Amino acid sequence: MKVILLVLIFVFGLMGMLIPPGHPEFFWQRIPVFDLIFGLLGCALLILFSEALGKYFLLRREDYYDEP
């Protein structure tokens, strides 16, 4: 059942990428997979930013609580 649902989502997503929108308002809406690439890059940048934020502002040394 899960495999069938995954295949259906893939097929409908592929159809959505191949069928252009009716009346694009902006130039980037004419690029077939712009939303996919934009979302992927945005997600990757968000992950990298959150890792850097955690590394430089949240992590402490292992002996942080042992100091007087």
N, CA, C and O of each residue as an XYZ file, in Angstrom:
272
protein
N       0.819     -1.188      0.000
C       0.000      0.000      0.000
C       0.869      1.260      0.000
O       0.579      2.217     -0.718
N       1.944      1.258      0.814
C       2.826      2.419      0.871
C       3.555      2.629     -0.441
O       3.797      3.763     -0.854
N       3.908      1.520     -1.102
C       4.624      1.619     -2.375
C       3.718      2.222     -3.439
O       4.160      3.048     -4.238
N       2.459      1.815     -3.452
C       1.508      2.352     -4.434
C       1.318      3.847     -4.215
O       1.282      4.615     -5.176
N       1.195      4.267     -2.953
C       1.036      5.681     -2.640
C       2.270      6.467     -3.056
O       2.145      7.568     -3.591
N       3.455      5.924     -2.820
C       4.696      6.576     -3.213
C       4.790      6.721     -4.731
O       5.211      7.764     -5.230
N       4.403      5.688     -5.459
C       4.427      5.745     -6.923
C       3.432      6.784     -7.430
O       3.744      7.529     -8.359
N       2.243      6.846     -6.840
C       1.253      7.838     -7.249
C       1.751      9.262     -6.992
O       1.572     10.140     -7.835
N       2.366      9.492     -5.847
C       2.915     10.814     -5.555
C       4.000     11.169     -6.556
O       4.067     12.309     -7.015
N       4.847     10.213     -6.898
C       5.907     10.446     -7.874
C       5.331     10.779     -9.245
O       5.793     11.709     -9.906
N       4.327     10.023     -9.672
C       3.727     10.240    -10.993
C       3.051     11.607    -11.057
O       3.235     12.342    -12.028
N       2.270     11.955    -10.031
C       1.595     13.251    -10.046
C       2.599     14.398     -9.940
O       2.395     15.449    -10.548
N       3.671     14.213     -9.184
C       4.717     15.231     -9.120
C       5.409     15.413    -10.454
O       5.699     16.540    -10.854
N       5.676     14.318    -11.148
C       6.287     14.388    -12.474
C       5.363     15.069    -13.461
O       5.807     15.874    -14.280
N       4.079     14.750    -13.387
C       3.112     15.407    -14.270
C       3.046     16.904    -13.980
O       2.919     17.711    -14.901
N       3.132     17.271    -12.720
C       3.107     18.679    -12.360
C       4.318     19.437    -12.864
O       4.227     20.630    -13.155
N       5.462     18.753    -12.972
C       6.655     19.412    -13.498
C       6.612     19.526    -15.013
O       7.139     20.487    -15.574
N       6.002     18.576    -15.674
C       6.010     18.574    -17.134
C       4.922     19.446    -17.737
O       5.085     19.952    -18.847
N       3.818     19.631    -17.030
C       2.730     20.460    -17.533
C       2.967     21.889    -17.069
O       2.939     22.149    -15.866
N       3.200     22.822    -17.984
C       3.482     24.193    -17.562
C       2.225     24.868    -17.016
O       1.109     24.490    -17.372
N       2.410     25.871    -16.149
C       1.237     26.592    -15.643
C       0.558     27.375    -16.756
O       1.175     27.687    -17.775
N      -0.705     27.688    -16.557
C      -1.480     28.353    -17.601
C      -0.972     29.726    -17.975
O      -0.673     29.973    -19.143
N      -0.867     30.622    -17.016
C      -0.438     31.984    -17.278
C       0.596     32.392    -16.241
O       0.244     32.891    -15.172
N       1.870     32.182    -16.551
C       2.902     32.550    -15.573
C       2.966     34.065    -15.411
O       2.954     34.805    -16.394
N       3.035     34.513    -14.174
C       3.110     35.945    -13.894
C       4.545     36.444    -13.862
O       4.809     37.603    -14.180
N       5.479     35.567    -13.476
C       6.875     35.962    -13.362
C       7.711     35.084    -14.280
O       7.280     33.997    -14.665
N       8.913     35.553    -14.635
C       9.731     34.817    -15.596
C      10.178     33.472    -15.055
O      10.338     32.526    -15.827
N      10.385     33.360    -13.731
C      10.862     32.095    -13.170
C       9.771     31.031    -13.156
O      10.071     29.849    -12.986
N       8.547     31.413    -13.326
C       7.476     30.423    -13.390
C       7.452     29.706    -14.736
O       6.771     28.691    -14.881
N       8.179     30.214    -15.710
C       8.282     29.541    -17.013
C       9.371     28.468    -17.020
O       9.400     27.632    -17.922
N      10.262     28.477    -16.035
C      11.318     27.471    -15.937
C      10.682     26.201    -15.373
O      10.075     26.255    -14.304
N      10.802     25.054    -16.059
C      10.047     23.856    -15.681
C      10.278     23.351    -14.257
O       9.309     23.007    -13.580
N      11.505     23.292    -13.783
C      11.752     22.701    -12.463
C      12.335     23.723    -11.492
O      13.076     23.356    -10.581
N      12.010     24.995    -11.678
C      12.551     26.040    -10.809
C      12.113     25.839     -9.365
O      12.933     25.975     -8.457
N      10.848     25.520     -9.128
C      10.346     25.337     -7.771
C      11.058     24.183     -7.070
O      11.346     24.261     -5.876
N      11.336     23.131     -7.799
C      12.045     21.987     -7.239
C      13.464     22.362     -6.828
O      13.898     22.038     -5.723
N      14.179     23.038     -7.706
C      15.556     23.441     -7.421
C      15.588     24.472     -6.302
O      16.446     24.405     -5.422
N      14.658     25.429     -6.328
C      14.605     26.458     -5.297
C      14.330     25.844     -3.925
O      14.959     26.219     -2.935
N      13.406     24.917     -3.872
C      13.095     24.251     -2.613
C      14.252     23.418     -2.096
O      14.532     23.421     -0.897
N      14.927     22.704     -2.990
C      16.066     21.883     -2.599
C      17.215     22.735     -2.067
O      17.801     22.414     -1.033
N      17.538     23.823     -2.773
C      18.611     24.701     -2.318
C      18.240     25.407     -1.014
O      19.082     25.570     -0.131
N      16.986     25.823     -0.896
C      16.547     26.465      0.339
C      16.640     25.524      1.525
O      17.056     25.928      2.611
N      16.260     24.284      1.327
C      16.345     23.288      2.396
C      17.803     23.026      2.773
O      18.132     22.947      3.956
N      18.663     22.895      1.791
C      20.079     22.646      2.064
C      20.706     23.820      2.808
O      21.479     23.615      3.744
N      20.379     25.057      2.399
C      20.926     26.223      3.085
C      20.400     26.332      4.511
O      21.139     26.725      5.414
N      19.148     25.992      4.721
C      18.580     26.016      6.065
C      19.271     24.999      6.974
O      19.539     25.291      8.140
N      19.558     23.818      6.453
C      20.262     22.795      7.232
C      21.677     23.248      7.565
O      22.118     23.111      8.706
N      22.393     23.787      6.580
C      23.759     24.248      6.823
C      23.787     25.404      7.822
O      24.661     25.452      8.687
N      22.841     26.332      7.710
C      22.768     27.455      8.629
C      22.483     26.985     10.051
O      23.096     27.471     11.001
N      21.567     26.052     10.198
C      21.235     25.585     11.546
C      22.391     24.795     12.162
O      22.609     24.873     13.371
N      23.130     24.041     11.356
C      24.296     23.335     11.881
C      25.379     24.312     12.325
O      25.996     24.118     13.373
N      25.612     25.357     11.538
C      26.618     26.350     11.912
C      26.178     27.101     13.164
O      26.996     27.377     14.042
N      24.910     27.429     13.250
C      24.387     28.116     14.427
C      24.569     27.257     15.672
O      24.974     27.766     16.716
N      24.280     25.987     15.579
C      24.462     25.091     16.714
C      25.912     24.903     17.087
O      26.255     24.818     18.266
N      26.762     24.837     16.085
C      28.183     24.593     16.352
C      28.840     25.786     17.033
O      29.638     25.606     17.952
N      28.521     26.995     16.600
C      29.224     28.166     17.109
C      28.537     28.839     18.290
O      29.189     29.593     19.013
N      27.245     28.597     18.515
C      26.563     29.300     19.590
C      25.987     28.386     20.673
O      25.804     28.830     21.806
N      25.703     27.146     20.360
C      25.028     26.291     21.324
C      25.922     25.237     21.963
O      25.746     24.924     23.141
N      26.860     24.691     21.232
C      27.712     23.631     21.788
C      28.695     24.182     22.806
O      29.221     25.284     22.648
N      28.933     23.416     23.835
C      29.915     23.754     24.862
C      30.951     22.633     24.925
O      30.742     21.536     24.407
N      32.072     22.943     25.575
C      33.093     21.908     25.752
C      32.541     20.813     26.653
O      31.580     21.026     27.393
N      33.159     19.642     26.582
C      32.701     18.515     27.405
C      32.906     18.770     28.890
O      32.136     18.273     29.711
N      33.931     19.536     29.248
C      34.196     19.805     30.654
C      33.624     21.160     31.098
O      34.132     21.753     32.050
N      32.624     21.635     30.455
C      32.047     22.953     30.749
C      31.502     23.026     32.170
O      31.687     24.039     32.843
N      30.837     21.979     32.639
C      30.242     21.997     33.976
C      31.237     21.579     35.070
O      30.930     21.718     36.254
N      32.397     21.081     34.706
C      33.386     20.646     35.697
C      34.229     21.795     36.206
O      34.883     21.662     37.240
N      34.235     22.914     35.515
C      35.050     24.050     35.940
C      34.426     24.712     37.182
O      33.203     24.748     37.326
N      35.279     25.234     38.073
C      34.749     25.899     39.268
C      34.158     27.263     38.965
O      33.674     27.942     39.872
